[in-house]
Amino acid sequence: MALPHPHEFFRDARRLEERLRQVVQGEVRFDEASRALYATDASNYRQVPIGLVVPRTMDDVIATVGVCREFGAPVLSRGGGTSLAGQCCNVAVVLDFSKYLRNITWLDPSRRLAHVEPGIVLDALRNEAEKHELTFAPDPATHSRCTLGGMIGNNSCGVHALMGGKTVDNIEKLDILLYDGTRMTVGRTSEEELAAIIAAGGRKGQIYAGLKLLRDRYSQLIRERYPDIPRRVSGYNLDQLLPENGFNVARALVGSEGTCVTVLGATCELKASPQHRRLVVLGFKDAFLAADHVPLVLRHSPIGLEGFDGMLVDYMLRKNLAVDDVTLLPPGRGFLLCEFGANSPQEVESIIDRFVEDAKSYPEQPSVDRYSPAEAARVWKVRESALGATVFVPGERHRWEGWEDSAVPPEKLGQYLRDLLHLINSYGYSTPIYGHFGQGCVHMRITFDFSSVQGVASFRRFLEEAAEICLKYGGSFSGEHGDGQARGFLLPKMFGPELMEAFREFKALWDPTNAMNPGKMIDPVRVYDATENQRIGPAYSPATPKTWFTYPGDNGLFSAATTRCVGVGACRKVDQGTMCPSYMATREEKHSTRGRAHLLFEMLEGTTIKDRWLNEEVRDALDLCLSCKACKTECPVNVDMATWKAEFLAHYYGHHNHPMQHYAFGFMDRWARFASLAPRLANLPGKIGVTSSFMRRLLHIAPQRKIPQFAPRDFRREWNTRHGWKPANAQADVMLWPDTWNNYFHPDVLHAAHRVLEQAGAPVTVPQHHVCCGRPLYDFGFLDAAKSYLSQILDTFAHQIMAGISVVMLEPSCASVFRDELLNFFPDDPRAQRLAKQTVMLSQYLSTTMSLRRSPNEFCFPLSDLPAQKM
């Protein structure tokens, strides 16, 4: 067992926090929840930080580092927190740049340059650059939420690094802050400038003199030992100090993973963005053959060349991911996505015509499909769904990163994959294959066993052997994700003792006190081993409390469910989709799906979050969750935060009294049923100023909102009056569900739906008595009542359910109860399974009905039949 790293013994957090609060205008957070939120990234690793600072200004950053220097506290810069190698978690003061410091300072299209703050999200820069037909070429799969500061730290790449290079190839200058307080702007340096800087002396002159000595001493070794491949990301970029690279200090610091300096700003190079793009996909018998043909495809200069195997497709189908999009792929078990770009439609069509014709002469002739822009977007969705497809696959062991990012010369990729898969199989592991085949970089999620000491030991041996295979082909252990803790310990294999000493000298020039992200990548004391600080390892023993829900997809354990979040942060996007609305509004990690999942994980882990189900900080983080269930579909691993929130609240309010508004809204169906007996009387308090104001205060309703009015006659009562209950109703094909909101407040919507269904030729029935799915009960933790509601529904409608009746819903949240919560309460009840499958939205039912009709004219009705306010 390795001894703790020296920086882990920091014990002056209270005074450090007090001092930071005196000098920082932004947010200083040393509470348990904030520390738990930042204890991990998207990797296998976990280290609880000393505290968190969310700076509002660059002066806040400078002040924070100054106070940390005063107390000897280590520092870690953080962007989107999506790092996969553990470089973004440490026992340090974490600086989160993503909330406030996320601006474009300037953008000059004539010079193709932009200056940005480190917290800016990549897509924000790319969207602005595209207005001038420019782009920042590297685009990782996390482009909608990763920050430029994080990309600079990791030396990130992505699909279009093939077109424009890695991040290191697209940085002109960096504005940096050293731990000792020195500020400087660094970039390309001519020999004359270098001499002048050294002659001027001072801290900058001292550093540049040391860099020059380092370059002169190690230049030949750097040329010999650095792999000459497109995706060498491992190690420090000392090659950027060579004369042929212009002694570029900014680029030498790219990829240093926060171990040397704090980045305050970056001047980025922008590349021309082809405005006309087309996609061609080649299908081969397997991924090895696909990789073998990469050099032939590269002859045609694609701007993107991705690959994946048939196992990935199998898992997508098994998890119901991008199912319709997968059908667009050509036949095969190994695929190459070949994207071409040009400045005119004619030019790009000419390129792909030549390419497709050339593909006919390949040694292993592939199946070929070319796509329209709309189809291409769907095929790219398949590739971008790769991570979601590789984890939590039904019937499969869990898969982990750890050897997920290696890169070799593209022309050797096929043979490298064969040898690597032979090693994987010999350990009894398995993995899908996907990645940036055009640059020889491959991603994997391997079935490592981290739950036992023997499993971790096997993982460690595997890494050593995989590293040897990678080196045999002239590769790099990291081709995109960085070294961090996952691969830092392996760097001596790749670079040898002399260059490892050069790395330590490089770090010491910038960070002589070893306070910048210590223990990661390069460290004068020691680098963490890949088996230390594991988030889920042999010692992981979470609480396994009795729960209301059964969590059938997670072995019946809430603790297993909370491990679903793999940290990639899709819930932190702000310009697309629905997940996560509370994060979009607040830009707060704790109000993202990932943040909440991490808090619940830490709550059950037990060392940081105290009081478990009674913890107020966890309750506060869940409070803004809208229970919209966007995460259930948009999260790559289907985190269901609405269910987890309901579970937590049920436990929390088992020891606390519910406030009045919980009963008012949670049991709205009961109040609405009573109100329907005398709706005019029930509406009166909401119309009178004094009583209306009192109701708003009592029930915590915003004063700007109008109190909803009950309809004069509810839908179900009116339907029974008009149609009456007949035995034939039991033979109907469709049951129109009268949800509480529409039934008691907007019955005209249900009447319109009934007319539409009749026009479609569907025999319709409606429940004879009051019913409710109980959806509001979940939002307040009334799970005993919620389960009782559903049990009653299963009993009441057992005959119709088993007869196969379609239950047509107008309210999506009600449908989700039958599709999700019902099965979570009654996973083994055949009635529940049938009802979940037979529940459809009106639009779904009508689209199915119309698809079976021969003529669209058979299904027509006047728009006047629809209620005006809902049109």
N, C-alpha and C positions, 0 to 999 in steps of 0.2 A: 504494500500500500504506500503510495507516494505521500510525502509530507505536504501539508498545506503550503500554498505559495505565500511568501511574506506579506504581500499586500492584503491578504485575507484577514489579517489580524488588526485592521483599523478599528479603533474603539472610541473615537471621539465624535460620533455622529451627531449627538445632541448640540454640542457647541458649534460644530460645522454648520448645522442647519440654522442656528440662530444667527450666525455671521452672514450666511448667504441671504437670509431674509432682510438683512440690513442694507445690502448693496445691490440686490437684483430686483428689477421692476417686474419681471415676469413671474412665473409660478415656481415656488420651491416646495417640493413634496417629499417628505420623509415618512409618511404614514405607511402602515402595513400594506394597504391595498395598492398604493402606487408602486411600492417596491415589488410586490407580487406581480403586478402587470408587466413589469419590465425584466422579470427574472429569466425570460427565455426569448428566443427569436423563432425562426422557422426550422431550427436544427434539433438535434437530439440532446442538446445541452441546456443546463439550467444553473444559474448563479444569481442569487438575490443581491441586487445592487445596494449600495450604501444609501442612496437617495436619488431623487430625480429633480432636474431643473428644466423648465420649459421657457427658454429665453424669448423675450419680445424683441430685443434689439441686439445688435452686435456688441454694444457696450455690456449687455447682460452676459454674453459669452465670455468676454474678456474678464469681467468681474468674477464670474464663476470660477474660471481657471485660476485667477489670482487668489481667491479664497482657498481653493483646493491646494494650491501650492503652499499657502500659509500653514495649512493643517497637515500637509503631506498625504492628501487623499488622491487616489488615482482617478483618472478621467476617461470616459468612454463616450464618443460621439455616436449618435444614432439617427437614422433616417426613417425609412418605412418599417424597419424591423423584420425584413424578410430574408435575412441572411441564412444560409443553409449549413454553414460550417462552424457555428458557435462563436463567431467573432463579434457578435452584437449582444452578448451577455457577459457580465463580469461583476466582481465585487468592486464597484467603482461608483462615482457620481456620474449618472447618465445625463447627457445633454440631448434632448429631443428637439430637433430643429423643425419638425414637420408642421407644427401648428401655426407658427407665426412667420418664421424666416423662410418664406416660400415664394419670393418674387423674382421676376425678371427685371434686373436693374436697367439694362438696355439691350437692344437688338439692332444690329447694323447689317441689313441684307446685302449692302454693296460690298462689305468686307467679309460677309458670311461668318459673322461672329456674334455671340450673345454672352452677356454677363449675368450670372444668376446667383441667387442665394442658395445655400446648401440644402434647404428643406423643400425646394420646389419639386413637384412631381414631374416625372419625365414627360408624360403626355401633355402637361400644361406648356412645357417648352416646345414640344413637337407641334402642338396645335397652332401655336403662335408662329412658329417657323414656316409651317405649311402655307400660311397666307402669302408667303414670298416664294413658294415652291422649293422650300429648303426643309431639312430635317436634321435632327441629331441621330446619327445612324444607329448606334447600339440601342437595341430595344428588347430587353428581357421580357419574359412572359408576364412579369409583374409590372409592365409599363404603366398601368393605370394607377399605381400607388407607390412604386419605388421612387426614391428621391435621387437627385443628382449627387448629393453628398454621399449617399450610400453607394451609388454606382462608382464614384471616384474611389471610395474606400475599397470596394471589391474588385475593381477593374472589370465591370460587367460588360456583357456582350449582347446576345440575342440573335434573332433570325437575320437581321440586316447588317450585322457585323461583317457578313460576307461582302456586302456592298461598300461599307464605310469604315471597317475596322472596329477594334475594341474601344472601350472608353479611353484608354491611354492614348489612342491614336487621334482622339478628338478633343483633347484639352490643350488650350493655348497657354493659359496662365492660371495660377492658383494664388489666392490671398490666404495666408496661413497665420496661425497663432501657435507659438511654442509654449510648452508648459512653464518656461521661465518668464513668460510675458512678452517675448520678442514677437513683433509683427513684421511681415515682409511679403512682397509679391514676387513669385518665382516663375520662371519659364525658360525658354531657350536662351542660351548664353554663349556669345561668341568668345573667342580666346581673349580678345581685347577687353571685353566687358568683364570676363572672369578675372583677368589681371587687375583691373581697376577695383573690383569689389574686394579682392583680397588685400590690395594695398590700402584701401580705406579703413580696414580693420573693423573693430567692433564685433558684435556677436555674428552678424551676417558674414563678415569677412572671415571669421574663424571657421564657420560652417563650410563656406565655399572652399577655403583652403583644405579642409579635411576631405571634402568631396573630390577635389582635384587629386590629392594624394591617393585616395581610394581608387579613383579611376586609373591613375597611372600604374598603381601596384597590381591591380587585378584585371586590367583590360584584356590581356591575352586569355586568361582563364574564362572571363565572361564570354568571349567569342567562341571558345571551345566548348564550354559546358552548357550554355543556354540553348535549349532546343530551338531549332529554326523552323517553327511551325506557326500556323495562324493563331493558335489558342494557347500560348504559353502564359498562364496566369499565375502559376506558383512562384513564390519567392518575390523579393524586391526587384523593381525594374532598374537594376544597375546598368543594364545595357543602354538606357537612355542617357547616361553620362558619357558615353563614348563619343569621340570626335565626329564620327559619321552620323550621329544622331543629334548633334548640336548642343551637347551638355545641357539637356533639357531637365532642369531640376523639378519642374512641375510634374512632368511625366514620370520621373523617377519616384515621386511620392504617390502617384496613382497606384492603387492596389496595396497600399501599406496598412490598410485595415485599422486605421486609427491608432497605430502603434508608434507613430512618430510626431504627428502634428494634428491640430484642429483646423479644418478647412472653414474659412469664413466666406469665401466666394470663389467662383470659377469663371474664367473666360473660355467659352466652348466654341469649337469649330462646327460650323453647319455645312452639310453636304447637299448637293442638288438632289431633290426628291423626284424620281421619275413619276410623271403624272398619269401615265398609262401603264397598267400592270396586268399581266395575265398569268394564270397558273396552269401548269401541266403536272399531272401525277402519273408516275410510272409504278406499276405493280409487278413484283418479282415473287419467286417461289419462297424466299425467306429474306430476312433482314441482312444476312451476310452477303448474299448476291446483290442486294440493293447497294450495300456499302462498296462492294467491288466496282460498281459502275459509276461511283462518284467522280473519278477523274474524267470520264467521258462526258459527263454532264457539265463539268466545270469548263470544258472547252468552249461552251456557248455563253459563258459569262452570266450566269444567273445572278440576280440580286438577293436571292434567298434559296437555300437548298437544305430542306429538313428531311428527316427519315424517322420511321417507326416500324414496329413489327406487328404481326398478326395477333400476338397475345394482348397487346394494348387494345386492339379493336374488340377482341373477345370480352375483355373486362368492361369496355364501354357498353356493350350490348347487355352484359350481365347486370350492370348497375343502372341501365336505362339512361345512359348519358349520350346525348347527341345522336340518338338512334337514327333519326331521319337523315342526318348529315352523313353518317357512315355509309349509307346506301349509295352515295355519290362516288365512293372509291372504286377504282377498277379492280378486277379480280387479282388476288395475290395474297401473300402472307408477309411481304416486306414492301414498304412504300417509300418512294422519293417524291417530295413535294418541291417542284421546280418552279420558282417564280422568276419572271423576266419583266424588265421595265424599260421604257423608252419615253421619248417626248411626243410621240404621235401614235395614234392607233395603228396606222399602216406599218410603222417601223416595228412595233412590238409583235404584230401579227406575222410579219416577215421573219422575225427571230424565231418564233415558236414553230412556224412552218418548217424552217430548216432543222430545228431541233427534233421535231416529231419525225421527220424523214430520216434523220440520222439515227434515231433510236431503233429504227427497223433493222439496222445492221449490227446492233449490239450482240456480243457473244451469247448472252442469254436474253432473247428478245422479250421485252416486258409488254404487259398490257398497258395501254395508253389512254388517258382521258384528258381533254382540255376543257376549261371551264369559263363560263361567263363571269363577270365581276360578282354578280349576286351568288352564283354557285361557289365561287372561290372563297367568299366570306364564310360560307357554311363548311367548306373543307378545312379552312384555317381553324375554325371552331373545334374541329376534331383534334387537330394538333395541340391547340391551346388547352384542351380538356385532359391532356395527358396525365398531369399530376393527380387530378381527381379520379382518374380511371385506375390508378395504380395502388390506391390506399383504401382500406376497409372494403375489400371485394368480398362479397358473400362466398363462404366456403373456403377462403384463402387465409393463410397466415398473414399477420401484419407485416408491412414492408416499411423500410426505413432508408433514409439517406445515410451516407457513410463512405460509399464509393460511387458517387452519383455524378461525377463531373470530370472524368479524365478526358484527355485529348491526345491524339497522335497525328502524324502526318496524314492528310486525307487519303492519300494513295495506299496507305497501310491499314486503313480502318477495318476493312473486311476481315483480314487475317487476325488483327488485334481482337476483334469481337469474337472470333472463333476460339481463340486461346483463352480469352477472359471468361466466356460462357462455359468452357470446359472446366475451368477452375471453380466457377460458381456451382456447377453441377456436382463437382467432386465433394463440395461441402454440404450438399443436400439443400442448397439455396435455389431460389428461382427469381427471375425478374423480367419484366418487360424491357424493351429497348426503345429509346427515342432520343432525339437530340438534333444537334446542328451538324449533320453529316457532311455538309459542304466544307466545314472547317475541321473535320475529324473529331468533333466533341460529342460525347455520348452521355446521356443521362440514364440512370437506373434507380429503382427502388427495390432493394434486395431484402429477402426474408431473413434478416439477421435475428438471432435470439438474444435479446437483451435482458430477459427475465431471470436468467440463471448465471452463476459464476462461470460454468463451463461454456455457456453460450457466448458470453462476453470474451472469454479467452479465445474461442474459435474465431470470433469477429476480428480480434487483434491479429491473429495469425493470418487470416485471410487478407487483411490490409497489407501486410508485409509481402505476401506472395503476389497480390494484384499489382503492387508498386513495381515489383521486379518485371512483371509482364509489360507494364506500361513503359518502363525504361528500355526494355528490349527493343521496342518499336520507336524509340526516340521521342517519347511523349512527355506530357506534363500531368502531374497528379490532379491539378485543377485547370479546367479550361474555361471557367466562367464564375464559379461560386466563391473562389478564394480558398485559402488554406485554413485560416482560423485555428480552431482546436482539432478539427477532424483530420487535417492533413499536415499541420505544422510540424509534428514530430517526425514526419517522413522526409522532410526537406534535405537532411544530410545525405540520404540515398541519392537524391536527384542532383545535388550541387557539389557534394564533397566537402571535406573539412575546411579547405582554404576559403571557398566562397561563403560557407557558413560564418566564418570569421569576418568576412567582408560585410555580410548582412548585419552582424552584431555591431561592427564599427559604424555602419550607416545609421542604425537606430541610435547609437550612443551620441552621434553628432547632434541629433535633434532632441533626444530625450535621455540625457545622461543620468537622470535619477530614476528611470524606468517606471514612470508614472502614467504612461499612455497605454491603455489597454494591455496591462502586463499579463504575461503568460500565454498570449495568443500569437501565433505565427512565428515571431522571433522574440527571444527574451534572454537577457544575460544570465539570469538565474537558472531557469529551466522553462521549457514549453510544456504546457499541459499535454498529457497523453490523451489519445482519442477515447480511452475508457474511463476518464475522470469526468466528474460533474454531469453524469448522464441524467437526463430528465426522468427517464423511465429505465431503471436498471435493476439489478438483483435486490437492492435495498428498498426499492419502491414498494410501499405498503400502505395504500390509501385506506381511508375509512370506507366501509361498505354498509351504509345504513339501509334500513328497510325503507322502501319507497312506494309511492302511490302508483307510479307507472312501472311497467314491467321491462322496458327497454329490450325488446326481443332482438334487435339488431346489434346489441352490445353485450351479449351473454347475460342479460338480465341485471346488469350493474350500472348504476349511475356513474360510478367512478370510471368505468370503461368508456362510457359515453363522453365524458369530459376530456378524454385523450384524443378524441376525433380531430380536434383543431390542430392542424399541422403548421399553423402560423404564417401561411403565405399571404394573408392580409387582403383577400379579395373583398372583404367587407369594408376596406378603407378607401375604396374608389369613390369618387364624388361626381363623376360626369356621365355615368351610364348605369342602367339597371336600377334596382330598387334597394338592394342591400348595401349599406345599412343606413336607414334614414336618420337615426339618432347620431351616427358618426358624421354624416353629411352636414348636419346642422351644427354640431359642436366641435368637430375635429379633435375629439378627445378619445384616446385609446380605450378608456374604460367604457365608453359608449359605443364601441364597435363590437361586432359579434366575437371577434378574436379576443378582445380585452375581457369580455364577460366570461368567455370559455376559460381563459387563463385564470381568472379569479376563482371560478368554481373548481377548477383543477387544484389550485393552491389551497382552497378551503378544505378539500378532502385530503390533500397531502399533509396539511396540518402544522407545518413548522413556521409558516409566515402568517397566514390568516388564522386568527384565533376565533373562538366562539362558534365556529362552523355555521350552522343554520341560523344562528342568532346574530351574525355579524352585520353591523349597520352599513359598513362600507360596501359589502357585496349587495345588500338590498338597495343601496343608493345607485349602484351601477346598473342594476336590473330595472330600476324605476322608469327610466326613459325608453326601455324596450317596448315597442309598440305591439309586440306579438303578431307582427304582420306575416311571419313565416317566409319572408323573402330569402332568408338564409337557408331554409330547408331545400330550396331549389337552386339558388345562385352560389351557395358555398360549395367549393369543389369536393368537400367531404360531407356535405349535407348535415351540418350542425343545425340542430332544431332548438334555437334559443327560446322560442315561445314555450315549448314543453319544459325546458330546464328551468325557466323562470317560474312557471306554474308549480313545479316540484319544490323549488326553494321557498316560494311564498306559502305553500301548504305547511311546510315545516316551521317557517318563521312565525306564522300566525297560529301555530299550535301552542305558542308560548306568549303571544301578544293578542290584544284585542283588535279586531278589525275596526277601522273607522266607519262612520255612518255611510259614506259614499260607496264603500265596497258592497254593502247590502243593497243600496239603492240601485246600483248599476249591475251588480253581479246577478241579482235575482229580478232583473227587469221584466222577464217573461211573466212572473207572478203578479207584479204590480200592474203590468199592462192588461193582464187577464181580468183583474179586479176592476181596473179603470174602464174596461170595455162595457161593464154593466151600466155605467152612467158617465160616458165620456165627456159630456158638457160640464158636469160638475167637477170631474177630474182635471179638466183643462183650466178651470177658473183660477186657481192659485198662480198659475204661470202667466196669467194675463193682468193681474193686479200688481201694481208697482211694488208695494211694500212686501207682499208675500213672495213675489217673484225674486226680489233682491235677497230676501231671507233664504229662499231655497237655493239660490246660487252660492251664497256664503256657506250654508250648511253642507252642500254637496260638492263644494269646491269646483263650481262651474264658472268659467271665465265670464266676466260681466258683458263681454261683447257678444256672447252667444245667446241665441233665442232658445227658450225651453221648448222642446218638440211638443206638438199637439197631437193628442189621440184622435184617430179618425172617428166620424160619427157612427160607423158600423164596420166591424172588422170583416176581413175577407172570408174567413172560415164560416162565420155565422151567416153571411150573405149567400155564400155558395150553397150551404145546406138549405137555405130558404128557397133558392131558385131551383136547385137540382134535387135536393132531398137525398137521403141515404137509401140506396137500393142494394140488394144482395149482388146485383151485377157489378157493382163498383169493386167488389173484391176480385173480379176477373180483369180489371183494367190493366193496360200495359204500363201506364205511367202514374206515379204518385207525385203530384205537385206539392212540394213541401212549403207550408205556410210559416216561414221564419218570423220570429217575433217582430222584427222591425217592419217588414212589409205587411204582415198580417194586421197589426194594430195601428200603424202610423201611415202606411202608404198602400192600402189594399188595392188601389187602382192598378198598381204594377202587377200584382198577382192576377187580377181579372184580365189584364191584357195578355199575360203569359198563358192563361187558360185558353183564351180565344185563339192565340197563335198555335197552341198545341192541338186544339180541336181542328183548326184549319189544316194542320199537317196530317190529320187523320189518326191521331193518337187517342185511344180511349183513356180518359183521365179520371183519376179519383183524388180525393183530398182527405186527410185524416179527419175522422168524425169528431174527435175531441181535441182539446188543447194539447199541443206538443211543443217541445223546444229542445234543440240539441244541447243547450247549456253553454254555448260559446263564451259568454261574458264571465262565467264562473272561473275559467282558467286564469283570467287576467288578475284575479284577486286571491288565488290559491284555495278556492272552495272545491277541492278535488273529491271529497266524499260525496258532495251533492252532484258534482259533474258525473261521477261514475254511476250514481243512482239514476240520473236522467237517462244515461245511455242504456243502462240495464233495463229500464222500463220500456224504452223504445224497442229493444231487441225482443222483449216479451210481447209487447202489444202488436208488433208488425211481423212476428215470426212467420206467419203464413205467407204474407206478401213477399217477404225477403226470400224465403226458400222457393217461392214460385218464380223468382227471377224478375220481379217488377223493377223498372227503372225509377229511381228517386231523383226527380228533377229539382235542382236548387237554383235560386236567383242570387243568393248571397254566398260569395266565395268562402268567407270565413266559416260559414255553417258547413259547407261541403268539406272543408278541411278537417272538421271535427270527425266526420264519418270516415274520412280517408286516413287520418293520422291518429288522433287521440283514441278513437274507438279501438283500433288494433293495439294500441299501447296499453289499454286497460284489459282487453279481452283477446289476446293474440291467438288463442287456441279455440275460440268459439267459431264454429263454421258460419253462424249467422252474421257475426261481425265481419268475417272475411268476405262473405257475399255482399253485405251492405256496402262495404268499402268499394268493391268493384262496380256495384250497380248505381252508385251515386254519381250523377253527372250534372254539369251546369246546363242551363237551357240552351246555350249556344252550341255546346257539344252534342246534345241530343238532336238538335235541329240539323246540324251539319251532317250527322250520321244519317238522319232520315232523308235529307235532300239528296245525299249521295246514292241512295237506293232508288230514287225516282228517275224516271226516264226523261222527264222534261221539267225545267225550272218553272214553267208556267203552271204546273200542278200545285205549286206552293206559293200563293200570292195572297196578300191581305192588304187593306188600305192602311197607310201610315196613321190615319186618324184613329185607328184602333189602339195605338200606343199612347200612354199618358204623356202629355206635353212636357212636363218637367223632367222626364227621364229620357227624352229623345236625344 
